[in-house]
Amino acid sequence: MIPVENISDWRGQEVVDTAGSKLGRLEEVYYDGETDEPSFLAVKTGLMSKSLTLVPLAHASVGRDFVRVQRTKGEFKKAPSFNPDAELSIDDEAAAYRHYGLDYSPAGSGARRLAKR
């Protein structure tokens, strides 16, 4: 395992949990607007899925053809998901932070904290 450096290069790869169980495929990377650091992965689940689930990137690592996140499959399955065809809302990102027990504050009045590139 190696630390994640250019996580955007891993789009389309499998995302696995701490035990190696598959969670889905890496669809998007969301960056923190305040630190400009990658913060969350948007993971697409299922073959015909019309939803994405955010999972924190902190302490993630990569293998030959997967990204391993430091969360369990059970925790991931209970996480809120959102429609990939709609813009991520402030409520969506706040729910993801809350689900994973992370502190959240919007970037400004009515401004989202997370952005994809």
Beta strands, then each sheet from edge to edge (+ up, - down):
strand 1: 2-3
strand 2: 14-16
strand 3: 22-32
strand 4: 38-44
strand 5: 52-56
strand 6: 61-62
strand 7: 66-68
strand 8: 81-82
strand 9: 114-116
sheet 1: 1+ 6- 7+ 2+ 3- 4+ 5- 8+
sheet 2: 1+ 6- 7+ 2+ 3- 9+
end
